[in-house]
Amino acid sequence: RKPLDPSDLAKDVRNPAQAAEVYAASLLAIDIDSEAERAYLRTLATALRLDPGVVSFLHRTTGAPTA
């Protein structure tokens, strides 16, 4: 199994609400305790074209540390 490519994941996302859901699911699925995980989230947010304010909101809402 190969690691998930954020760009591949993002290409299937159809709208901003779905993008936020995908990002939130990633926040809930991983423990953000390494630079690799923080880099993944930054790359995912960029690939999903998420507004930084939305990203911050999702981190606050899920209780996840900032990436």
N, C-alpha and C positions, 0 to 999 in steps of 0.2 A: 504494500500500500504506500502510495506517495502522499506527502503532505498536501493539504488543501491549498489550492492556489486562489487567493482572493479575487484576482481578475476573472478567473473562470467562474467563480461563484457570482460575481457581480453582473456578468453578462446575461444571466437569467432573470435578474430583478427587473420588474416592469414599471415600478413607480416609487415615489419617495416613501410612502407608507411601508411598502414591502422592504425597501432598503433599511429603514429603521428597525423593522422586525428581524431582519437577518443579522444586523449588527447587535441588537439586544440579545438574540439567541447565542451569538458568539460570546458576548459578555457573560452570560449565564453558564455557558458550557466549559469555560476555562478559568483557571485561577491565574490571575495576572501577577505572576511572581518572577518573571524572567524578562530579559530584554527582548528575546525572540517573540514572546507573546505580545509585548507592547508594540513591537515592530509590525507584527501581524495585524493588530487592531488598527494601527495607523494606516497601513497599506489597504486594509479592508475599507476603512472609512473613506479614503481617497477614491478607491475603485467604485464605491457605491455613490460617490458624489454627495456625501452627507455634509451638511452645513456644520461647522464647528460647534455652533450653539446646540444643535440637535445631539451631537456626540456627547457634549457635556451633560445635557439633560438625561440622556440614556445612562451615562455613568452614575449620575446622582440617583436616578430612579431605581437602578438595579443594585446600588451600593457598591459598585465596582470602582476600584481606584482608577485614576486617570491614566491614559496610555501615554 
